[in-house]
Amino acid sequence: MKFENDLHIDTAEAEKRALKKVAQLLQRPDQLDKVDQYKKGIARKRMGVESRLKTAVHSQLDGVRFGIEQLKSAIENVQEVRKTMRTVEEMMDTAFHDKHIREIKDISAEHRQLSSAMDNLRQIFTVPESVQAARDQLKEDKLLEAHKTIRELEISRDELLYEQHKLENGSQGDVTLLNRYFQDVEVVSSELYRKISSIISDSFTTAKSKPELLVSALRIIEREHSIDQETSRRKTYSGFAPPGRPKEWRESVLESLKSTTEAKFRIEKTAGEGWLGGQLRKIGSDSVTELILLKHIVAPCFPPSWNIFERFTNWYHIAFANEINRLIREGIEGKTIIELLIFLNHYANENYMGNPELGIAKERLPELLDGSEQAALINVYIGSTKDKHKAMA
């Protein structure tokens, strides 16, 4: 219905244009003599248009015909491919049950294992010498060279173990033999960690005397951290994890630094007055001195991702707060409470954590003791003072 309406509109429009064209051609009486000439010209033009239209239609029909033939050919090809695929699948199902194929797979796996052994032959034959070389390098503080030697041994061991892991019928005896042969590699790796851990634990001293040694130790920690991450990713798709992985040296070093920091904040009760105030002031002053040293000398040796200055500031604060809470739980009284409250009041000023050289914003410094606990201490002090006055009265 819509097509018929559109056709009717197009016909009416054509008639309107034709009338307009005729009116333009026959505006004067003398033009009537040329009517036959006009008719012939229009007829020739019409024949030309019809000819071009027929040519275009034939061209489109040829294209459609060719496309249909191509589609038919494609369908036949797809059917042929499906038939061939079914044949191949049937052949594969039969082939993989054949004992000869299994033998070929076993031989191929053995070949890969032997190829890996050949590639690592030099390392295999020189394991004792390489381990000793790594130990000598450690004695000479050549940390990066020692780590390179150890990594070469670990890579050789891990490649051989991985080939064993891929075998469907791998021998556990071979795995045990490889681990036993390379056992000194894990030992010397542990020796490297102890050396590195000692250097980093004493980073305040090392940064002043041998900063390059501290930087080398930290570079090795970062490399091992990256290797741990890569090993973890590899395990997700292969199921294989080398012996001793993940080493987690970075986590262990940070935990060691934290423990060392906490040990500095031990407060001992002593006889006589003023014992707490003196220790609090000393710990606070020593903390500021260490943090200034850390910021300007130690921190530049550490990777930026460690945020070492922020970590130490947080550790110092938490350790100090925990020690003060321990003292309160064990019980303090009298002037000792006043000494503690005075120190808490001065904790954020420029003599302690508010030192301008530290550059720590006050809003980032939580209180060592919150307001309610301070109020409770004040009440304890007032109560004990009243009791003393009553006893004296």
C-alpha positions as CSV (number, residue, x, y, z in Angstrom):
1,M,0.0,0.0,0.0
2,K,2.8,2.4,0.9
3,F,4.6,1.5,-2.4
4,E,1.5,2.4,-4.4
5,N,1.1,5.7,-2.6
6,D,4.8,6.5,-3.3
7,L,4.4,5.6,-7.0
8,H,1.3,7.8,-7.3
9,I,3.2,10.7,-5.8
10,D,6.2,10.1,-8.1
11,T,3.9,10.0,-11.2
12,A,2.2,13.2,-10.3
13,E,5.5,14.9,-9.7
14,A,6.8,13.7,-13.1
15,E,3.7,15.1,-14.8
16,K,4.1,18.4,-13.1
17,R,7.7,18.7,-14.2
18,A,6.8,17.6,-17.8
19,L,4.2,20.3,-18.0
20,K,6.6,22.9,-16.7
21,K,9.2,21.8,-19.3
22,V,6.7,21.9,-22.2
23,A,5.6,25.4,-21.1
24,Q,9.3,26.5,-21.2
25,L,9.7,25.2,-24.8
26,L,6.5,26.6,-26.2
27,Q,6.5,30.2,-25.0
28,R,6.3,31.7,-28.5
29,P,4.0,30.8,-31.5
30,D,7.0,30.2,-33.8
31,Q,8.2,27.4,-31.4
32,L,5.2,25.3,-32.4
33,D,7.0,24.5,-35.7
34,K,9.7,22.8,-33.7
35,V,7.5,20.4,-31.8
36,D,8.5,17.4,-33.9
37,Q,12.2,18.3,-33.3
38,Y,11.6,18.6,-29.6
39,K,9.8,15.2,-29.5
40,K,12.7,13.5,-31.3
41,G,15.3,15.0,-28.9
42,I,13.3,14.0,-25.9
43,A,12.8,10.5,-27.4
44,R,16.6,10.1,-28.0
45,K,17.3,11.3,-24.4
46,R,14.7,8.8,-23.1
47,M,16.3,6.0,-25.0
48,G,19.7,6.9,-23.6
49,V,18.4,6.9,-20.1
50,E,16.6,3.5,-20.6
51,S,19.8,2.1,-22.1
52,R,21.9,3.1,-19.1
53,L,19.2,1.8,-16.7
54,K,19.1,-1.6,-18.5
55,T,22.9,-1.8,-18.4
56,A,23.0,-0.9,-14.6
57,V,20.3,-3.5,-13.9
58,H,22.1,-6.2,-15.9
59,S,25.3,-5.4,-14.0
60,Q,23.5,-5.7,-10.7
61,L,21.9,-9.0,-11.7
62,D,25.3,-10.3,-12.8
63,G,26.8,-9.3,-9.4
64,V,23.9,-11.0,-7.5
65,R,24.2,-14.1,-9.7
66,F,28.0,-14.3,-9.1
67,G,27.5,-13.8,-5.3
68,I,24.9,-16.6,-5.2
69,E,27.4,-18.9,-7.0
70,Q,30.1,-17.9,-4.5
71,L,27.8,-18.7,-1.6
72,K,27.0,-22.1,-3.1
73,S,30.7,-22.8,-3.5
74,A,31.4,-21.7,0.1
75,I,28.6,-23.9,1.5
76,E,30.1,-26.9,-0.5
77,N,33.6,-26.1,0.9
78,V,32.3,-25.8,4.5
79,Q,30.6,-29.2,4.1
80,E,33.8,-30.7,2.7
81,V,35.8,-29.2,5.6
82,R,33.3,-30.6,8.2
83,K,33.6,-34.0,6.6
84,T,37.4,-33.8,6.6
85,M,37.4,-32.6,10.2
86,R,35.3,-35.5,11.3
87,T,37.7,-37.8,9.5
88,V,40.7,-36.2,11.2
89,E,39.0,-36.4,14.7
90,E,38.4,-40.1,14.1
91,M,42.0,-40.6,13.1
92,M,43.2,-38.7,16.2
93,D,41.0,-40.7,18.6
94,T,42.5,-43.8,17.1
95,A,46.0,-42.5,17.0
96,F,46.3,-41.4,20.6
97,H,45.2,-44.8,21.8
98,D,48.0,-46.4,19.9
99,K,50.9,-47.6,22.0
100,H,53.4,-46.4,19.4
101,I,52.2,-42.8,19.8
102,R,52.6,-43.1,23.6
103,E,56.1,-44.3,23.0
104,I,56.9,-41.4,20.7
105,K,55.5,-39.0,23.4
106,D,57.7,-40.5,26.0
107,I,60.8,-40.3,23.8
108,S,60.0,-36.7,23.0
109,A,59.7,-35.8,26.7
110,E,63.0,-37.6,27.3
111,H,64.6,-35.7,24.5
112,R,63.4,-32.4,26.0
113,Q,64.8,-33.4,29.3
114,L,68.1,-34.4,27.9
115,S,68.2,-31.2,25.8
116,S,67.6,-29.1,28.9
117,A,70.4,-31.1,30.7
118,M,72.8,-30.4,27.8
119,D,71.9,-26.7,27.9
120,N,72.7,-26.6,31.6
121,L,75.6,-29.0,31.5
122,R,78.3,-26.4,32.4
123,Q,76.3,-25.4,35.5
124,I,75.6,-29.0,36.5
125,F,79.3,-30.0,36.4
126,T,80.4,-26.8,38.2
127,V,77.8,-26.7,41.1
128,P,80.4,-27.1,43.9
129,E,82.8,-24.6,42.3
130,S,80.0,-22.1,41.7
131,V,78.7,-22.4,45.2
132,Q,82.2,-21.7,46.6
133,A,82.6,-18.8,44.2
134,A,79.4,-17.3,45.6
135,R,80.6,-17.7,49.1
136,D,83.9,-16.0,48.2
137,Q,82.0,-13.1,46.7
138,L,79.9,-12.8,49.8
139,K,83.1,-12.5,52.0
140,E,84.3,-9.7,49.7
141,D,80.9,-7.9,49.9
142,K,80.3,-8.5,46.2
143,L,76.6,-8.9,46.7
144,L,75.4,-8.4,43.2
145,E,78.0,-10.8,41.8
146,A,77.1,-13.4,44.4
147,H,73.4,-13.1,43.6
148,K,74.1,-13.5,39.9
149,T,76.1,-16.7,40.5
150,I,73.3,-18.1,42.7
151,R,70.6,-17.2,40.2
152,E,72.4,-19.0,37.4
153,L,72.5,-22.2,39.6
154,E,68.9,-21.8,40.5
155,I,67.8,-21.3,36.9
156,S,69.6,-24.5,35.8
157,R,68.1,-26.5,38.7
158,D,64.6,-25.1,38.1
159,E,64.7,-25.9,34.3
160,L,65.7,-29.5,35.0
161,L,63.0,-29.9,37.7
162,Y,60.4,-28.3,35.4
163,E,61.2,-30.9,32.7
164,Q,60.7,-33.6,35.3
165,H,57.4,-31.9,36.3
166,K,56.1,-32.1,32.7
167,L,56.7,-35.8,32.4
168,E,53.5,-37.8,32.7
169,N,55.3,-40.7,34.4
170,G,58.1,-38.7,36.0
171,S,60.4,-40.4,38.4
172,Q,60.3,-39.0,42.0
173,G,63.7,-40.5,42.4
174,D,65.1,-38.3,39.7
175,V,63.5,-35.2,41.4
176,T,65.0,-36.2,44.7
177,L,68.4,-36.8,43.1
178,L,68.3,-33.3,41.5
179,N,67.3,-31.6,44.7
180,R,70.1,-33.4,46.6
181,Y,72.7,-32.4,43.9
182,F,71.6,-28.7,44.1
183,Q,71.0,-28.6,47.9
184,D,74.0,-26.4,48.5
185,V,72.4,-23.8,46.3
186,E,69.6,-23.2,48.8
187,V,72.2,-23.1,51.6
188,V,74.3,-20.4,50.0
189,S,71.1,-18.5,49.1
190,S,70.2,-18.5,52.8
191,E,73.7,-17.2,53.5
192,L,73.2,-14.4,51.1
193,Y,69.9,-13.5,52.8
194,R,71.5,-13.4,56.2
195,K,74.2,-11.1,54.9
196,I,71.6,-8.8,53.2
197,S,69.3,-8.8,56.2
198,S,72.2,-7.9,58.5
199,I,73.2,-4.9,56.2
200,I,69.6,-3.6,56.0
201,S,68.9,-4.1,59.7
202,D,72.0,-1.9,60.4
203,S,71.0,0.5,57.6
204,F,71.5,3.7,59.8
205,T,75.2,2.8,60.1
206,T,75.7,1.3,56.6
207,A,74.1,4.3,54.9
208,K,76.7,6.6,56.4
209,S,79.8,4.3,55.9
210,K,78.9,2.1,52.8
211,P,75.8,3.4,51.1
212,E,76.6,1.5,47.9
213,L,76.5,-1.8,49.9
214,L,73.0,-0.9,51.3
215,V,71.8,-0.1,47.8
216,S,73.1,-3.4,46.4
217,A,71.4,-5.3,49.2
218,L,68.1,-3.6,48.4
219,R,68.4,-4.2,44.7
220,I,68.8,-7.9,45.4
221,I,65.7,-7.8,47.6
222,E,63.7,-6.1,44.8
223,R,64.9,-8.7,42.2
224,E,63.9,-11.6,44.5
225,H,60.5,-10.0,45.0
226,S,60.0,-9.8,41.2
227,I,61.1,-13.4,40.8
228,D,58.6,-14.4,43.6
229,Q,55.8,-12.7,41.7
230,E,56.8,-14.3,38.3
231,T,57.0,-17.7,40.0
232,S,53.6,-17.3,41.4
233,R,52.1,-16.3,38.0
234,R,53.9,-19.3,36.4
235,K,52.5,-21.7,39.0
236,T,48.9,-20.7,38.1
237,Y,49.2,-22.2,34.6
238,S,52.0,-24.8,35.0
239,G,51.5,-26.0,38.6
240,F,55.2,-25.9,39.1
241,A,57.0,-24.0,41.9
242,P,60.8,-24.2,42.3
243,P,62.2,-25.2,45.7
244,G,62.2,-22.5,48.3
245,R,59.8,-20.2,46.4
246,P,58.4,-17.8,47.3
247,K,61.4,-16.6,49.3
248,E,59.5,-13.5,50.6
249,W,62.8,-11.7,51.5
250,R,61.2,-8.3,51.2
251,E,58.5,-9.1,53.7
252,S,61.0,-10.7,56.1
253,V,63.3,-7.7,55.9
254,L,60.5,-5.3,56.6
255,E,59.3,-7.4,59.6
256,S,62.9,-7.5,60.9
257,L,63.2,-3.7,60.6
258,K,59.9,-3.3,62.4
259,S,60.9,-5.6,65.3
260,T,64.3,-3.8,65.7
261,T,62.4,-0.5,65.9
262,E,60.0,-1.8,68.5
263,A,62.8,-2.9,70.7
264,K,64.1,0.6,71.0
265,F,61.0,1.8,72.9
266,R,61.3,-0.4,76.0
267,I,60.8,1.6,79.2
268,E,62.1,0.1,82.5
269,K,60.7,1.1,85.9
270,T,63.4,2.3,88.2
271,A,63.5,3.5,91.8
272,G,63.2,7.2,92.6
273,E,61.2,10.1,91.2
274,G,61.4,11.3,87.6
275,W,62.3,7.9,86.1
276,L,59.5,8.0,83.6
277,G,59.9,11.6,82.4
278,G,63.6,11.1,81.8
279,Q,63.1,8.0,79.7
280,L,60.3,9.5,77.7
281,R,62.3,12.5,76.9
282,K,65.3,10.5,75.9
283,I,63.3,8.1,73.7
284,G,61.5,11.0,72.1
285,S,64.7,12.9,71.4
286,D,66.5,9.8,70.0
287,S,63.5,9.1,67.8
288,V,63.7,12.6,66.2
289,T,67.4,12.3,65.7
290,E,67.1,8.9,64.0
291,L,64.1,10.0,61.8
292,I,66.1,13.1,60.6
293,L,69.0,10.8,59.7
294,L,66.6,8.4,58.1
295,K,65.1,11.1,55.9
296,H,68.3,12.6,54.7
297,I,70.8,9.7,54.5
298,V,69.0,6.4,54.8
299,A,65.8,6.9,52.8
300,P,67.6,7.9,49.5
301,C,69.2,4.4,49.4
302,F,65.8,2.6,49.5
303,P,63.5,2.2,46.5
304,P,60.7,4.8,46.5
305,S,58.0,2.2,46.5
306,W,59.1,1.2,50.1
307,N,58.0,4.6,51.5
308,I,60.6,3.9,54.1
309,F,60.4,7.3,55.9
310,E,56.6,7.0,56.3
311,R,57.0,3.4,57.4
312,F,59.5,4.2,60.1
313,T,57.5,7.2,61.4
314,N,54.4,5.0,61.7
315,W,56.4,2.2,63.4
316,Y,58.0,4.6,65.9
317,H,54.6,6.1,66.8
318,I,52.9,2.7,67.2
319,A,55.8,1.2,69.3
320,F,55.8,4.3,71.5
321,A,52.1,4.2,72.0
322,N,52.1,0.4,72.8
323,E,54.8,0.9,75.4
324,I,53.0,3.7,77.1
325,N,49.8,1.6,77.2
326,R,51.8,-1.3,78.7
327,L,53.0,1.0,81.5
328,I,49.5,2.2,82.2
329,R,48.1,-1.4,82.3
330,E,50.8,-2.3,84.8
331,G,50.0,0.7,86.9
332,I,51.5,4.2,87.4
333,E,50.6,6.7,90.0
334,G,51.5,10.0,91.6
335,K,54.0,12.3,89.9
336,T,54.7,9.6,87.3
337,I,51.2,10.3,85.8
338,I,52.0,14.0,85.7
339,E,55.3,13.3,83.9
340,L,53.5,11.2,81.3
341,L,50.8,13.8,80.7
342,I,53.4,16.6,80.3
343,F,55.3,14.5,77.7
344,L,52.1,13.7,75.9
345,N,51.3,17.4,75.7
346,H,54.7,18.1,74.2
347,Y,54.9,15.1,71.8
348,A,53.7,17.0,68.7
349,N,55.8,20.2,69.4
350,E,59.0,21.2,67.6
351,N,61.2,19.4,70.1
352,Y,59.8,16.0,69.2
353,M,57.6,14.8,66.3
354,G,56.7,18.4,65.3
355,N,60.4,19.2,64.4
356,P,60.3,21.3,61.2
357,E,63.2,19.2,59.7
358,L,60.9,16.1,59.8
359,G,58.2,17.9,57.9
360,I,55.4,15.8,59.4
361,A,52.0,17.5,59.3
362,K,50.3,17.7,62.7
363,E,47.1,16.2,61.4
364,R,49.1,13.1,60.4
365,L,50.3,12.6,64.0
366,P,47.6,10.8,66.1
367,E,47.9,11.1,69.8
368,L,50.0,8.6,71.7
369,L,47.1,8.3,74.2
370,D,43.5,9.3,73.3
371,G,41.6,11.9,75.2
372,S,39.5,9.5,77.2
373,E,42.5,7.6,78.5
374,Q,44.2,10.8,79.4
375,A,41.1,11.9,81.3
376,A,41.1,8.5,83.1
377,L,44.7,9.1,84.2
378,I,43.9,12.5,85.5
379,N,41.0,11.0,87.5
380,V,43.4,8.4,89.0
381,Y,45.9,11.1,90.0
382,I,43.2,13.3,91.5
383,G,41.7,10.3,93.4
384,S,45.1,9.2,94.8
385,T,45.9,12.8,95.8
386,K,42.6,13.1,97.7
387,D,43.3,9.8,99.4
388,K,46.7,11.0,100.6
389,H,45.2,14.3,101.9
390,K,42.6,12.3,103.8
391,A,45.2,10.0,105.3
392,M,47.3,13.0,106.4
393,A,44.3,14.9,107.9
